[in-house]
Amino acid sequence: MVHLMHLEILGGNLTITKFQQDPTNVLDCGTGTGIWALEFGEEHPASRVLGIDLVPIQPDWVPVNVEFQVDDLEKDWSFNTQFDFIHSKTLGTSIKNWPRYIQQLYDATAPGGCIELSEHALDGYNCDDDTMPADNAFSRYLEVMDTALKKVGVNPHLHSEDYRKMLEDVGFVDVKTYTFKVPAGGWAKKRSLRRIGLIMAETMKTGAEAYGLSLMTGLGGKTPEEARVLIEDVVEACLRPKMHAYYLEWYFTAKKPE
């Protein structure tokens, strides 16, 4: 569902990056189920796509140009090749040392190659009218998550300018930032935004618990009952939105000098 939501954000495209020809070697960081890598490999038959993840939940039956490996992106990278395109999406709660991760992205990119990085705000929702009170479900949920994420070494306060600076600091050039609104539920009048919001709400039916329950009860100081009430409040706020809340999704594209 998250993959579908990103397709909607990008108008049906797998990337915001445009290719004049299929990139030869492609790396998908944190590939998850492998759905992006599989679809990219299908759309770009001349590309060789490698998907990396900590957990082997990818299918065994794959096209000849797609491969999956179990590995830890936070450890030293030891690939035998450099990549013409690297794709990294929604790893905000997975990476503790972002400067090191982005340095490894740079080192693994072939000269003249490019990367696409997509992350979203982890520390707050926005609202352009007065429909979101200060003590709303999203703020209460994120406040507990903030405490827990910091305890495991994750910085939940990275914003677009932080990612952009890290990309530029390691040597990437032609860094571009694209910002998109993701409504929390189907409240938006614009049809495309409403569809994105409805998909987001669908993901939260299980996503709010999947992302939050363990952290809230293990490190956030909440009992299981308190955590579940908070999770239910967030899901309710998405499924029957009275608040016109949204978060920001950022896409970054960058190139490595020739």
N, C-alpha and C positions, 0 to 999 in steps of 0.2 A: 504493500500500500504506500509506503514511503517512496519507493521507486516510481510508482504511478503518479504520486503527487509532484515529484520533480519533473516528470515528463510533462505534466500540465503546466508547471511553472515555465518550462522552456518551449512551450508550444509544440510538444510532441517530439522534440529532439533529445538525443541522449547526452549531448554536450552543447555548451554555448560556444565552444571552439569550432571554427570552420576549417575543413581540411581540403586542400587542393588535390591531394592523393592520400590513399590509405597510409597512416603511419606504420612503419615496419614493426617496431617492437613497442608494445603497450603494457603498462602496469596499472592494475586496479587495486588500490590500497584499501584494506578492510572490505573485501569483496562481499562478505556476508553470504547470502544464498547464491551469489554468483550471477544474479539476474542481469545486472548491468554488463558484466563482462561477456555473457553469452549473447546478449543482443548486440553489443558493439562488434563482436566477432562475426555475427551474421551480416551486419550492415557493412562491415569492412573486411571482406574475405581475404585481402592481401595482407592484413595485419596478423601478427602473432600476439595474442592477449594472455597475460599472466595475472591471475587473481590471487591475492594473498590475504589470509585471515588466520586468526588464532584457532578457530573451530572448524572442523571438516564437515560442514553442513551442505556443501555444494554437491550437485549431482555427479554421478560417475559417467553418465552418457553425455559426452560433450562433442562439439565440432572439433575437427582436426586442428584448428588454429586457436583453440582455447585450452588453457591448462590452469589447474588450481594447485596451490601449495599451502601447507600449514606453516606459518612463521609468525614471529613477533616483530612488528614494525618498530618497536622501541629499542630493539637490540641492534647490534651492528649489522648493516646490510652487506651481503656478500654475493650479489648477483654477478653472473659471468658476462653480462652485457649491460649497456646503457640503453635507456628507453627514449624513443622519439616522442612519446606522449605518456604522461602520468596523470591518473585520475584519482582524486582523494575527496571523499564526501562524508560529511556528518561523523567525524571522528572526535568531536569536541570533548566528549567525556572519556575517550580512550587513550588520549595522548597526554602524558604528564609534562614532558619536556618539548614544547613546541619549537623553540629555536633549533634544537638538535634534529628534530624530525624534518623540519624544512631544509636544514643543511643537507640531510641525507637525500631529500627529494632533489635538491640541486645536484649533488654528486652523482645521482643515478640517472640524471637527464643527459641525453646525448647533446653535444654542441649543436645549437640550432633547433633543439627540441623544445617542447612546451609542456606546461602542466595546467591542470584545471583543479582548483580547490574550492570546495563548497562547505560552508559552515553557517550556523545560525546562532543568534543570541541565546545565551543560557541563563541570563540574569534578569529578565524582565519582559513583560508584554507592553505594547504601546496601545494608545487609544486617542483618536483624533476628536472625540467629542466628550461629553461628561457622563457617558454611560458606564464607566468602569470605576467603582468606588475604590478607595485606598485599601480596604481590607477585603480584597477579592480572592477568589479561590486560586487563581494563577500565582498571585504574589505570595500567598501563604505556602503553596506547594514549593515554589522556587526558593523561598527563604530557608525551608528545611533542607532542600537539595543543596543549596549553597554551602551550608554548614558541613554536610556529609562529603561533598565533592572536595572541599578544601582539605578534609582530613585524609583523603586518599591521594592527595597531591595534585589534583586537577584544578586548574584556574578557570572558574566559571564566568570571569569578567573580561574575556577577550572580545574585542569588537573589530569592526572592519578595518579601522586604521592600524590596529595591532597586527593583524595578519598581513596587511599590505607592507608595513614596515619590515616585518620579518622576512618577507619575500625579497624585498629590495636589499636588505642588509646582507643576505648571502650571495647576492650577485645577479638575481633575476632582473631582466629588463622588460620594457613594454608591459608593465604590470597594469592591469585594468580591473576595476571593481564594478560589479553589477549588483544592485540591491533590489530585492523583491519583497512584497508584503505577502504574508501567509495568514489569512484570517483564521481566528479560532472559532470555527463553526461556519454555517452557511448563512451568515447575516449580510454579506456584501451585495449591493445592488448589481454590480457588474457581473455578468454571467460567468466569465472566466475565473474571477476571484471567488465567486460563490462556489463554483465547482472545486477549486483548490481547498476552500474552507471545509466543504463537506467531506472531502477525502481526509483532511487533517483530523476532523472530528471522528471519523471512522477509525483512524489509527489510534486515537486516544482511548478507545473502548478497552483496548488491552495494553496500549503503549504506556499509559500513565502508571499502571501497576508494574509493568515490566521494567521501566526505567527507574521507578522510584521506591518500590516497596522495600527491597533489600537495603538500600542506602538509608532510607528513612528510619527503619527499625534497627539497623546495625550501628549506624553512626550519627543519625539525625536526632536521636533522643526521643523518638515516638514509639508508643506501643503499637502492636499490630492493629488494634482496633482504631486508634487515633489515625494511623497512616491510611487505613482503608476508608475512613470517613473523608479524609482530605482528598484521596484519589477519586472517590465517588463525586465529590463536589466539583473537581476539575472536569470529569467526564460529563457531568450534568451541564456545566457551563458551556461545553463545546456542543453538546447535542441539542440543547435548547437555549441558544445564546440570547441573553438580554444585554450583554456587554458587547460593544463593537471593538473587541480586542484583536490584536494581531501581533505576530513577531516578525523579525526581519531575517531573511535568508540572503546570504552573500555568496556570490560567485566571483572567484578571482582567476584570471588567466595571466600567464607570464611565460616568457621565453628565456632560454639560456643562450648567451651570446655564442656566435659561431666559433 
